[in-house]
Amino acid sequence: MAPSGPGSSARRRCRRVLYWIPVVFISLLLGWSYYAYAIQLCIVSMENTGEQVVCLMAYHLLFAMFVWSYWKTIFTLPMNPSKEFHLSYSEKELLEREPRGEAHQEVLRRAAKDLPIYTRTMSGAIRYCDRCQLIKPDRCHHCSVCDKCILKMDHHCPWVNNCVGFSNYKFFLLFLAYSLLYCLFIAATDLQYFIKFWTNGLPDTQAKFHIMFLFFAAAMFSVSLSSLFGYHCWLVSKNKSTLEAFRSPVFRHGTDKNGFSLGFSKNMRQVFGDEKKYWLLPIFSSLGDGCSFPTCLVNQDPEQPSTPAGLNSTAKNPENHQFPAKPLRESQSHLLTDSQSWMESSTNAGKCKTGMSNPALTMENET
């Protein structure tokens, strides 16, 4: 580890300040857009009182939801792996004594035997973070900017100066959605006055220049935000993160790009939750604990026990499947450590050709 001193500490502080520049830029742009739209367009330029009231009410609603979701995305701390994924002091000592290789992996395998971990490195090894000294949960990655492991890391976003992961991915999606609606609304209601600007239908005042630049800014951001929001909607529908879209997760049986996908409905609920009344609000409602996730693999994992007979009725009707009420890692732990060998009936052997990585959950085929 590099030595720390006054110089390195000062550099870290400078970097932290520089990381806030994109956020300050967005905040200043948002403040100017409020002045340009609410004051210069609605109050100064609009002559119809009814139009003023409707536009101001709709604008302030979108503005409030935009700011709320943006604030939550910025200031919601990314979740880190729980203490059960950290190595004990004795395990760390043993790991330091063992050379890199099979002996090193054997120590990690013993430490991970009670953990609900299904993904591996490209070489099939246990995913371990030397920096944080922990076994990485599924979909967890180390962020070089935050210098910590982030649960279900999607990417580090400079525009929010934060890692987008399990704890704030819903807020990030709502931020994209409300910012897109905000820009589209401004562009649509500003269009007629923008046309008047070019046809000299507006008086030669300060407001006309705000109206012109407001339309250009709203139209430009609408194009970029629509593509970004559409891309993340596709990711949610497939239950992928940005990192997983570029590099598919590796399971014990091999690479599987749809390993975490449970079907469109369950994929949506995993991010937004079961209660639809919270879907449009920047309130955390995602399912699970961020440390373990239900999987739906193409091939049966040979290291996992077969499906208990008691779950056969659920397998016959995937739509009745419910996510566990308690964190997934707790509901899986007894299955991972139980020495009992589960025997499948002959009727289910033909139906479960595709298999499951997580024996506690049923599989829903993608359409």
C-alpha positions in Angstrom: 0.0 0.0 0.0 1.3 3.4 -0.9 2.5 5.6 2.0 0.2 8.3 3.1 1.5 11.8 3.9 0.6 15.5 3.7 1.1 15.6 0.0 -1.1 12.6 -0.8 -3.8 13.8 1.6 -3.9 17.2 -0.1 -4.2 15.5 -3.5 -7.1 13.4 -2.3 -8.9 16.5 -1.0 -8.3 18.3 -4.3 -9.7 15.3 -6.2 -12.8 15.2 -4.0 -13.4 18.9 -4.7 -12.9 18.4 -8.5 -15.4 15.5 -8.5 -18.2 17.9 -7.4 -17.7 20.1 -10.5 -20.2 18.2 -12.7 -22.8 18.3 -9.9 -22.3 22.0 -9.5 -22.7 22.5 -13.2 -26.0 20.6 -13.3 -27.2 22.5 -10.3 -26.4 25.9 -11.8 -28.0 24.8 -15.1 -31.1 23.7 -13.2 -31.2 27.0 -11.3 -30.9 29.0 -14.6 -33.6 26.9 -16.2 -36.0 27.7 -13.3 -35.4 31.4 -13.7 -35.7 31.3 -17.5 -38.9 29.2 -17.6 -40.8 30.3 -14.5 -39.9 34.0 -14.6 -38.9 35.0 -18.1 -41.2 32.6 -20.0 -44.3 32.0 -17.8 -44.6 35.3 -16.0 -43.0 37.8 -18.4 -43.8 36.4 -21.8 -47.1 34.4 -21.4 -50.2 36.7 -21.7 -52.9 34.1 -21.0 -53.4 33.7 -17.3 -54.8 30.1 -17.6 -51.8 29.1 -19.6 -49.5 30.6 -17.0 -51.2 28.7 -14.1 -51.2 25.3 -15.9 -47.6 25.6 -17.1 -46.3 26.7 -13.7 -48.2 24.0 -11.8 -46.9 21.2 -14.1 -43.5 22.7 -14.2 -43.1 22.8 -10.5 -44.3 19.2 -10.1 -41.7 18.0 -12.6 -39.0 20.3 -11.1 -39.7 18.9 -7.5 -39.5 15.3 -8.6 -36.4 16.0 -10.7 -34.6 17.6 -7.7 -35.8 15.0 -5.3 -34.6 12.0 -7.3 -31.3 13.8 -8.2 -30.7 14.6 -4.5 -31.4 10.9 -3.5 -29.1 9.6 -6.2 -26.2 11.9 -5.1 -26.5 11.5 -1.3 -27.6 7.9 -0.9 -24.5 6.1 0.2 -23.6 2.9 -1.9 -24.0 -0.3 0.1 -21.0 -2.3 0.8 -20.8 -6.1 1.5 -21.9 -7.2 4.9 -19.4 -8.4 7.5 -20.0 -12.1 6.7 -18.2 -11.6 3.4 -15.1 -10.2 5.1 -12.3 -12.7 6.0 -11.6 -13.3 9.6 -8.2 -12.4 11.1 -7.0 -16.0 11.0 -8.2 -16.4 7.4 -6.3 -13.3 6.3 -3.1 -14.6 8.0 -3.5 -17.9 6.3 -4.2 -16.2 2.9 -1.0 -14.2 3.3 1.1 -17.3 4.0 -0.3 -19.2 1.1 1.2 -18.5 -2.4 -1.1 -17.5 -5.3 -2.6 -20.6 -6.8 -4.6 -23.7 -5.8 -3.7 -23.3 -2.1 -4.8 -19.7 -2.1 -8.1 -20.7 -3.7 -8.6 -23.5 -1.2 -8.5 -21.0 1.6 -11.1 -18.8 -0.2 -13.3 -21.9 -0.9 -13.4 -22.8 2.7 -14.2 -19.2 3.7 -17.0 -19.0 1.0 -18.6 -22.4 1.6 -21.5 -21.0 3.7 -22.0 -17.9 1.5 -24.6 -17.7 -1.3 -22.0 -17.0 -4.1 -22.6 -18.4 -7.6 -20.4 -16.2 -9.8 -16.7 -16.7 -10.4 -13.8 -15.1 -12.2 -13.1 -15.9 -15.9 -10.7 -18.6 -14.7 -13.3 -20.1 -12.3 -11.8 -18.8 -9.1 -13.6 -17.3 -6.1 -14.0 -13.6 -6.6 -11.8 -11.9 -4.0 -11.0 -8.2 -3.5 -7.4 -7.7 -2.3 -8.0 -4.1 -1.6 -11.0 -4.6 0.7 -9.9 -8.1 1.8 -13.3 -9.7 1.3 -15.0 -12.3 -0.9 -17.1 -10.4 -3.4 -20.9 -11.2 -3.4 -22.5 -11.8 -6.7 -22.7 -8.7 -8.9 -20.4 -6.8 -6.5 -17.4 -4.9 -7.9 -14.7 -2.7 -6.6 -14.9 1.0 -7.6 -11.5 2.6 -8.1 -13.0 6.1 -7.6 -14.8 5.3 -4.3 -12.0 2.8 -3.4 -14.5 0.3 -2.0 -16.6 -2.7 -3.1 -20.1 -1.7 -4.2 -23.1 -4.1 -4.1 -24.6 -4.6 -7.5 -22.4 -1.9 -9.0 -23.7 -0.5 -12.2 -21.2 2.3 -12.8 -19.6 5.3 -11.2 -21.5 8.4 -12.5 -19.5 11.7 -12.5 -22.8 13.7 -12.9 -23.9 12.6 -9.5 -20.4 12.1 -8.0 -21.5 8.7 -6.7 -21.5 5.1 -7.5 -24.8 3.8 -8.9 -25.5 0.5 -7.3 -28.1 -1.5 -5.4 -28.9 1.2 -2.9 -29.6 4.0 -5.4 -30.2 2.4 -8.8 -33.9 3.1 -8.6 -33.2 6.7 -7.7 -30.9 6.9 -10.7 -33.6 5.6 -13.0 -36.1 8.1 -11.7 -33.6 10.9 -12.0 -33.2 10.0 -15.7 -37.0 9.7 -16.2 -37.9 13.0 -14.5 -35.0 14.9 -16.1 -36.2 13.6 -19.5 -39.8 14.6 -18.8 -38.5 18.0 -17.5 -36.7 18.7 -20.7 -39.5 17.5 -23.0 -42.0 19.6 -21.1 -39.9 22.7 -21.4 -39.2 22.1 -25.1 -42.9 21.5 -25.9 -44.3 24.5 -24.0 -41.4 26.8 -25.1 -41.7 25.9 -28.8 -44.4 28.4 -29.8 -42.4 31.2 -28.2 -39.2 30.0 -29.8 -40.9 30.2 -33.2 -42.1 33.8 -32.4 -38.5 34.6 -31.6 -37.5 33.8 -35.2 -40.5 35.5 -36.7 -39.9 38.7 -34.6 -43.2 38.0 -32.8 -41.6 38.7 -29.4 -40.7 42.2 -28.1 -37.0 42.9 -28.0 -36.4 42.2 -24.3 -34.1 40.1 -22.1 -36.7 37.3 -22.1 -36.4 36.4 -25.8 -32.8 35.3 -25.3 -33.6 33.2 -22.3 -36.5 31.6 -24.4 -34.1 30.8 -27.3 -31.3 29.2 -25.2 -33.9 27.4 -23.0 -35.3 25.6 -26.0 -31.9 24.7 -27.4 -30.8 23.3 -24.0 -34.0 21.4 -23.4 -34.0 19.9 -26.9 -30.3 18.9 -26.7 -30.6 17.3 -23.3 -33.8 15.5 -24.4 -31.9 13.7 -27.1 -29.1 12.5 -24.9 -31.3 11.6 -21.9 -33.8 9.6 -24.1 -31.0 7.3 -25.3 -29.5 6.9 -21.9 -32.9 6.3 -20.2 -33.9 3.8 -23.0 -30.6 1.9 -22.5 -31.2 1.6 -18.7 -34.8 0.5 -19.3 -33.5 -2.3 -21.5 -31.0 -3.2 -18.7 -33.8 -3.4 -16.1 -35.9 -5.6 -18.4 -33.0 -8.0 -18.7 -31.9 -7.7 -15.1 -28.4 -6.6 -16.1 -26.1 -3.9 -14.8 -24.0 -1.8 -17.2 -20.9 -3.8 -16.2 -22.8 -7.1 -16.9 -23.9 -5.8 -20.3 -20.3 -5.3 -21.3 -19.0 -8.5 -19.7 -21.4 -11.3 -18.9 -21.2 -12.8 -15.4 -19.4 -16.1 -15.1 -21.0 -18.9 -13.1 -19.6 -22.3 -12.1 -20.9 -23.8 -15.3 -19.5 -21.0 -17.5 -20.6 -17.6 -18.8 -24.3 -16.8 -18.9 -25.5 -13.4 -20.1 -29.0 -14.0 -18.8 -28.1 -15.7 -15.6 -29.9 -13.2 -13.3 -32.9 -12.6 -15.5 -36.2 -13.9 -14.1 -38.5 -12.6 -16.8 -39.7 -9.0 -17.3 -42.2 -8.8 -14.5 -39.8 -10.1 -11.8 -36.9 -8.1 -13.1 -38.9 -4.9 -12.7 -40.0 -5.8 -9.2 -36.5 -6.6 -8.2 -35.6 -2.9 -8.8 -38.9 -1.1 -8.1 -40.4 -3.4 -5.5 -43.8 -5.1 -5.1 -45.8 -2.0 -4.2 -46.6 0.0 -7.3 -47.6 3.0 -5.3 -43.8 3.6 -4.6 -42.6 3.0 -8.1 -42.6 6.7 -9.2 -41.3 8.1 -5.9 -37.6 8.3 -4.9 -38.2 6.0 -1.9 -36.2 2.8 -1.6 -38.3 -0.2 -2.4 -36.0 -2.6 -4.2 -36.2 -6.2 -3.2 -33.5 -8.2 -1.6 -30.4 -7.3 0.4 -27.9 -6.6 -2.4 -25.6 -9.4 -1.3 -27.4 -12.3 -3.1 -29.8 -12.6 -6.0 -32.1 -15.3 -7.5 -30.6 -16.8 -10.6 -32.1 -18.6 -13.6 -29.3 -20.5 -15.3 -29.5 -22.5 -18.5 -27.5 -25.5 -17.1 -27.8 -27.2 -13.8 -25.1 -26.2 -11.3 -23.4 -29.5 -10.3 -22.3 -28.1 -7.0 -25.8 -27.2 -5.9 -28.3 -29.6 -4.4 -31.4 -30.5 -6.4 -34.7 -28.9 -6.0 -36.6 -30.1 -2.8 -39.8 -32.0 -3.5 -41.7 -29.4 -1.5 -41.0 -26.8 -4.1 -42.5 -28.7 -7.0 -45.9 -27.0 -6.7 -44.2 -23.6 -7.1 -42.2 -24.8 -10.1 -45.4 -25.8 -11.9 -46.8 -22.3 -11.6 -43.9 -19.7 -11.9 -46.3 -16.8 -11.7 -47.1 -17.6 -8.1 -43.4 -17.2 -7.1 -42.8 -14.6 -4.4 -39.4 -13.2 -3.4 -38.3 -14.3 0.0 -39.5 -12.0 2.8 -36.1 -12.2 4.5 -32.8 -11.4 2.9 -32.0 -14.0 0.2 -28.7 -15.0 1.8 -30.5 -16.0 5.0 -33.0 -18.1 3.1 -30.3 -19.8 1.1 -27.8 -20.5 3.9 -29.4 -23.7 5.1 -29.6 -25.0 1.6 -25.9 -24.3 1.1 -24.8 -26.0 4.3 -27.4 -28.8 4.5 -25.8 -32.2 4.0 -29.1 -33.8 3.1 -29.3 -35.0 -0.6 -32.5 -33.9 -2.2 -34.1 -36.4 -4.6 -36.2 -35.2 -7.5 -39.2 -37.1 -8.7 -39.2 -38.6 -12.1 -42.0 -36.3 -13.2 -40.0 -33.1 -12.4 -36.8 -34.5 -14.0 -38.2 -34.0 -17.4 -39.7 -30.6 -16.7 -36.5 -29.1 -15.2 -34.2 -29.5 -18.2 -32.9 -26.0 -17.9 -32.2 -26.3 -14.1 -31.7 -23.7 -11.4 -28.7 -22.2 -9.7 -30.7 -21.2 -6.6 -32.7 -24.2 -5.3 -35.0 -21.9 -3.2 -36.4 -20.1 -6.2 -38.3 -21.1 -9.3 -37.4 -20.3 -12.8 -39.3 -18.2 -15.3 -38.3 -18.6 -18.9 -37.7 -15.4 -20.9 -40.0 -14.6 -23.8 
